[in-house]
Amino acid sequence: MPHALTRTHLIAPRELIEEVDRLVGPRKRSEFFTEALNEKLTREKLLRATRHAMSLPAELDVPGWETPEAVSKWVRDIRTESDPKEL
């Protein structure tokens, strides 16, 4: 089922909009921004999950969250599962 679309007003530097238009064309601007927003939201959610994982109590035994390196690997694995071309 397609997502409902909403028109919004976006304020951005003119140079940024012009660069996007040169890259994808003005008729593909909305598609480009939608894709970019989805990518940014995914990264922010993973970052917040990682920060939350790093704040777990030491006595909590959660596989994959033992060290910062283990958490980073866990995040990479999740990204790869959801989008193999991400890495």
Legacy VTK file of the C-alpha trace (Angstrom):
# vtk DataFile Version 3.0
C-alpha trace
ASCII
DATASET POLYDATA
POINTS 87 float
0.000 0.000 0.000
1.516 3.386 -0.970
2.318 5.913 1.716
0.139 8.994 2.011
1.997 12.043 0.759
2.043 15.411 2.491
3.156 18.683 0.998
5.550 20.638 3.212
7.486 23.867 3.074
11.240 23.349 3.293
13.761 26.106 3.899
17.280 25.260 2.729
20.281 27.130 1.373
19.775 28.046 -2.302
23.141 26.498 -3.208
22.048 23.160 -1.736
18.791 23.134 -3.717
20.626 24.128 -6.895
23.151 21.344 -6.395
20.378 18.789 -5.869
18.634 20.048 -9.011
21.870 19.760 -11.022
22.390 16.231 -9.730
18.888 14.753 -10.060
16.809 17.463 -11.757
14.054 19.617 -10.241
11.375 17.011 -11.017
13.197 14.433 -8.861
13.863 16.822 -5.954
11.104 15.447 -3.681
12.180 11.863 -4.306
15.788 12.774 -3.525
14.888 14.550 -0.279
12.579 11.710 0.788
15.358 9.170 0.277
17.875 11.384 2.105
15.489 11.879 5.034
14.885 8.130 5.302
18.633 7.464 5.347
19.207 10.140 8.009
16.344 8.828 10.176
17.749 5.290 9.992
21.215 6.519 11.070
19.760 8.591 13.934
17.697 5.660 15.217
20.761 3.387 15.146
22.868 6.039 16.874
20.280 6.432 19.625
20.012 2.662 20.028
23.799 2.466 20.306
23.906 5.246 22.897
21.173 3.504 24.854
23.075 0.221 24.645
26.210 1.910 25.953
24.286 3.138 28.997
23.033 -0.298 30.031
24.042 -1.454 33.519
27.184 -3.592 33.591
25.378 -6.455 35.321
22.993 -6.796 32.384
24.282 -9.599 30.161
23.194 -8.745 26.612
25.022 -10.656 23.878
26.693 -8.304 21.411
26.694 -5.337 23.802
29.654 -6.243 25.983
32.016 -3.557 24.658
31.817 -0.493 22.404
33.435 -2.566 19.639
30.802 -5.299 20.054
28.026 -2.719 19.845
29.560 -1.270 16.671
29.656 -4.753 15.147
26.041 -5.326 16.206
24.999 -2.060 14.505
26.934 -2.938 11.322
25.280 -6.370 11.254
21.820 -4.830 11.660
22.556 -2.349 8.847
23.790 -5.136 6.583
20.672 -7.199 7.270
18.372 -4.278 6.460
20.363 -2.940 3.496
23.423 -4.898 2.316
24.591 -1.971 0.140
24.760 0.306 3.240
28.309 -0.768 4.037
LINES 1 88
87 0 1 2 3 4 5 6 7 8 9 10 11 12 13 14 15 16 17 18 19 20 21 22 23 24 25 26 27 28 29 30 31 32 33 34 35 36 37 38 39 40 41 42 43 44 45 46 47 48 49 50 51 52 53 54 55 56 57 58 59 60 61 62 63 64 65 66 67 68 69 70 71 72 73 74 75 76 77 78 79 80 81 82 83 84 85 86
